[in-house]
Amino acid sequence: MDAHTPRNRRRDVRAAGGIERELLILTRHVDMTSPRGTDRLERSARVILSRLDAQGPMSVTELVDAFGLAASTLNRQTSALLRSGLVERILDPAGTIARKFRITDEGARRLADERALVTEGLAAVVADWPAARIERFVDDLRQFNVDIERLTGRPWPRP
């Protein structure tokens, strides 16, 4: 039977509805799994810092392309990161006239602290899971993200 039959399409739409609901709840829970403090990064800051940490310095245009955001939104977010001293503007290491954002030592420290808090909270959630289940869950999440990246043309750099 062809994957695009009306029956399969209905099944896929129902499944996608369940995925949407669980992703909504998941994103809410991730923030709740670690203690809240005054030094926590906003979600947008965590995402931009994570990208710069994974990929290295990026221009506004590269960040807009990577995230699919409006330049005005990205400028507002990067301005806040600049004011906080979490990123800095540098000349393009490749020698072009573009200026790029680079994560600062303070930004790297704050990101590492944030990741440690979130990781600790998530570890508590899966503490009773067998190792094979955790590995399968991570593999499924990775594949889900890779498939989204393939469809959007916006891959995330992974080690």
C-alpha positions as a Markdown table, in Angstrom:
| # | Residue | x | y | z |
|---|---|---|---|---|
| 1 | Met | 0.0 | 0.0 | 0.0 |
| 2 | Asp | 1.3 | 3.4 | -0.9 |
| 3 | Ala | 2.4 | 5.7 | 1.9 |
| 4 | His | 0.4 | 8.6 | 0.6 |
| 5 | Thr | -3.0 | 6.8 | 0.6 |
| 6 | Pro | -5.9 | 8.7 | 2.3 |
| 7 | Arg | -5.9 | 6.1 | 5.0 |
| 8 | Asn | -2.2 | 6.5 | 5.8 |
| 9 | Arg | -2.6 | 10.3 | 5.6 |
| 10 | Arg | -5.3 | 10.2 | 8.3 |
| 11 | Arg | -3.2 | 8.0 | 10.4 |
| 12 | Asp | -0.2 | 10.3 | 10.0 |
| 13 | Val | -2.3 | 13.4 | 10.9 |
| 14 | Arg | -3.7 | 11.7 | 14.0 |
| 15 | Ala | -0.2 | 10.7 | 15.0 |
| 16 | Ala | 1.1 | 14.2 | 14.3 |
| 17 | Gly | -1.6 | 15.6 | 16.6 |
| 18 | Gly | -0.3 | 13.4 | 19.4 |
| 19 | Ile | 3.3 | 14.4 | 18.7 |
| 20 | Glu | 2.3 | 18.1 | 18.7 |
| 21 | Arg | 0.6 | 17.8 | 22.1 |
| 22 | Glu | 3.5 | 15.8 | 23.7 |
| 23 | Leu | 6.1 | 18.3 | 22.3 |
| 24 | Leu | 4.1 | 21.2 | 23.8 |
| 25 | Ile | 4.1 | 19.5 | 27.1 |
| 26 | Leu | 7.7 | 18.4 | 26.8 |
| 27 | Thr | 9.0 | 21.9 | 26.2 |
| 28 | Arg | 7.0 | 23.0 | 29.3 |
| 29 | His | 8.4 | 20.2 | 31.4 |
| 30 | Val | 12.0 | 20.7 | 30.4 |
| 31 | Asp | 12.0 | 24.1 | 32.0 |
| 32 | Met | 10.3 | 22.7 | 35.1 |
| 33 | Thr | 12.8 | 19.8 | 35.6 |
| 34 | Ser | 15.5 | 22.1 | 36.9 |
| 35 | Pro | 15.4 | 24.7 | 39.7 |
| 36 | Arg | 14.5 | 28.2 | 38.8 |
| 37 | Gly | 16.9 | 30.9 | 39.7 |
| 38 | Thr | 17.7 | 34.5 | 39.0 |
| 39 | Asp | 20.7 | 33.5 | 36.8 |
| 40 | Arg | 18.8 | 31.3 | 34.3 |
| 41 | Leu | 19.1 | 32.0 | 30.6 |
| 42 | Glu | 16.0 | 32.8 | 28.6 |
| 43 | Arg | 15.1 | 30.1 | 26.0 |
| 44 | Ser | 16.1 | 32.2 | 23.0 |
| 45 | Ala | 19.5 | 33.0 | 24.6 |
| 46 | Arg | 20.1 | 29.3 | 25.3 |
| 47 | Val | 19.3 | 28.4 | 21.7 |
| 48 | Ile | 21.5 | 31.1 | 20.2 |
| 49 | Leu | 24.4 | 30.4 | 22.6 |
| 50 | Ser | 24.1 | 26.7 | 21.9 |
| 51 | Arg | 24.3 | 27.3 | 18.2 |
| 52 | Leu | 27.3 | 29.6 | 18.4 |
| 53 | Asp | 28.9 | 27.0 | 20.8 |
| 54 | Ala | 28.3 | 24.2 | 18.3 |
| 55 | Gln | 29.2 | 26.1 | 15.1 |
| 56 | Gly | 31.4 | 28.9 | 16.0 |
| 57 | Pro | 31.1 | 32.6 | 15.1 |
| 58 | Met | 28.0 | 33.5 | 12.9 |
| 59 | Ser | 26.8 | 36.6 | 11.2 |
| 60 | Val | 23.2 | 37.9 | 11.6 |
| 61 | Thr | 22.5 | 36.5 | 8.1 |
| 62 | Glu | 23.8 | 33.1 | 9.0 |
| 63 | Leu | 21.7 | 33.1 | 12.3 |
| 64 | Val | 18.6 | 34.2 | 10.4 |
| 65 | Asp | 19.1 | 31.4 | 7.9 |
| 66 | Ala | 19.8 | 28.9 | 10.7 |
| 67 | Phe | 16.7 | 29.7 | 12.7 |
| 68 | Gly | 14.3 | 30.9 | 10.1 |
| 69 | Leu | 13.6 | 34.1 | 12.1 |
| 70 | Ala | 13.1 | 37.6 | 11.0 |
| 71 | Ala | 16.2 | 39.8 | 11.1 |
| 72 | Ser | 14.5 | 42.2 | 13.5 |
| 73 | Thr | 13.8 | 39.4 | 16.0 |
| 74 | Leu | 17.3 | 38.1 | 15.8 |
| 75 | Asn | 18.7 | 41.6 | 16.2 |
| 76 | Arg | 16.6 | 42.1 | 19.3 |
| 77 | Gln | 17.8 | 38.8 | 20.8 |
| 78 | Thr | 21.5 | 39.3 | 19.9 |
| 79 | Ser | 21.4 | 42.9 | 21.3 |
| 80 | Ala | 20.3 | 41.5 | 24.6 |
| 81 | Leu | 23.1 | 38.9 | 24.5 |
| 82 | Leu | 25.6 | 41.7 | 23.7 |
| 83 | Arg | 24.4 | 43.9 | 26.6 |
| 84 | Ser | 24.7 | 40.9 | 28.9 |
| 85 | Gly | 28.2 | 40.2 | 27.8 |
| 86 | Leu | 27.3 | 36.7 | 26.6 |
| 87 | Val | 28.3 | 37.3 | 23.0 |
| 88 | Glu | 30.7 | 39.7 | 21.3 |
| 89 | Arg | 30.9 | 41.1 | 17.8 |
| 90 | Ile | 34.1 | 40.2 | 16.0 |
| 91 | Leu | 35.5 | 40.6 | 12.5 |
| 92 | Asp | 34.9 | 37.6 | 10.3 |
| 93 | Pro | 37.8 | 35.2 | 10.8 |
| 94 | Ala | 37.5 | 34.3 | 7.1 |
| 95 | Gly | 38.4 | 37.9 | 6.2 |
| 96 | Thr | 35.1 | 39.1 | 4.8 |
| 97 | Ile | 33.6 | 42.5 | 5.8 |
| 98 | Ala | 30.9 | 40.8 | 7.8 |
| 99 | Arg | 30.8 | 41.1 | 11.5 |
| 100 | Lys | 30.1 | 37.9 | 13.4 |
| 101 | Phe | 28.8 | 37.0 | 16.9 |
| 102 | Arg | 31.0 | 34.8 | 19.0 |
| 103 | Ile | 30.1 | 33.4 | 22.4 |
| 104 | Thr | 32.2 | 35.0 | 25.2 |
| 105 | Asp | 33.9 | 33.1 | 28.1 |
| 106 | Glu | 31.0 | 34.3 | 30.3 |
| 107 | Gly | 28.4 | 33.1 | 27.7 |
| 108 | Ala | 30.1 | 29.7 | 27.6 |
| 109 | Arg | 30.2 | 29.5 | 31.4 |
| 110 | Arg | 26.5 | 30.5 | 31.7 |
| 111 | Leu | 25.5 | 28.0 | 28.9 |
| 112 | Ala | 27.5 | 25.2 | 30.6 |
| 113 | Asp | 25.8 | 26.1 | 33.9 |
| 114 | Glu | 22.4 | 26.0 | 32.3 |
| 115 | Arg | 23.0 | 22.8 | 30.5 |
| 116 | Ala | 24.2 | 21.2 | 33.8 |
| 117 | Leu | 20.9 | 22.3 | 35.5 |
| 118 | Val | 18.7 | 21.0 | 32.7 |
| 119 | Thr | 20.8 | 17.7 | 32.4 |
| 120 | Glu | 20.5 | 17.1 | 36.1 |
| 121 | Gly | 16.8 | 17.6 | 36.0 |
| 122 | Leu | 16.3 | 15.3 | 33.0 |
| 123 | Ala | 18.6 | 12.7 | 34.6 |
| 124 | Ala | 16.2 | 12.6 | 37.5 |
| 125 | Val | 13.3 | 12.0 | 35.2 |
| 126 | Val | 14.9 | 9.0 | 33.5 |
| 127 | Ala | 16.6 | 7.7 | 36.6 |
| 128 | Asp | 14.5 | 4.5 | 36.7 |
| 129 | Trp | 14.6 | 3.9 | 32.9 |
| 130 | Pro | 16.8 | 1.0 | 31.6 |
| 131 | Ala | 19.8 | 2.2 | 29.7 |
| 132 | Ala | 18.5 | 0.7 | 26.4 |
| 133 | Arg | 15.3 | 2.7 | 26.8 |
| 134 | Ile | 17.2 | 5.9 | 27.3 |
| 135 | Glu | 19.4 | 5.2 | 24.3 |
| 136 | Arg | 16.4 | 4.4 | 22.1 |
| 137 | Phe | 14.6 | 7.6 | 23.3 |
| 138 | Val | 17.7 | 9.7 | 22.4 |
| 139 | Asp | 18.0 | 8.0 | 19.0 |
| 140 | Asp | 14.3 | 8.6 | 18.3 |
| 141 | Leu | 14.6 | 12.3 | 19.3 |
| 142 | Arg | 17.7 | 12.7 | 17.2 |
| 143 | Gln | 16.1 | 11.1 | 14.2 |
| 144 | Phe | 12.9 | 13.2 | 14.6 |
| 145 | Asn | 15.1 | 16.4 | 14.7 |
| 146 | Val | 17.2 | 15.3 | 11.7 |
| 147 | Asp | 14.0 | 14.7 | 9.7 |
| 148 | Ile | 12.7 | 18.2 | 10.6 |
| 149 | Glu | 16.1 | 19.6 | 9.6 |
| 150 | Arg | 16.0 | 17.8 | 6.3 |
| 151 | Leu | 12.5 | 19.1 | 5.5 |
| 152 | Thr | 13.3 | 22.7 | 6.6 |
| 153 | Gly | 16.9 | 22.8 | 5.2 |
| 154 | Arg | 18.2 | 24.0 | 8.5 |
| 155 | Pro | 20.5 | 21.3 | 9.9 |
| 156 | Trp | 21.9 | 21.7 | 13.4 |
| 157 | Pro | 25.6 | 20.9 | 13.8 |
| 158 | Arg | 26.2 | 17.8 | 15.9 |
| 159 | Pro | 29.4 | 16.3 | 17.2 |
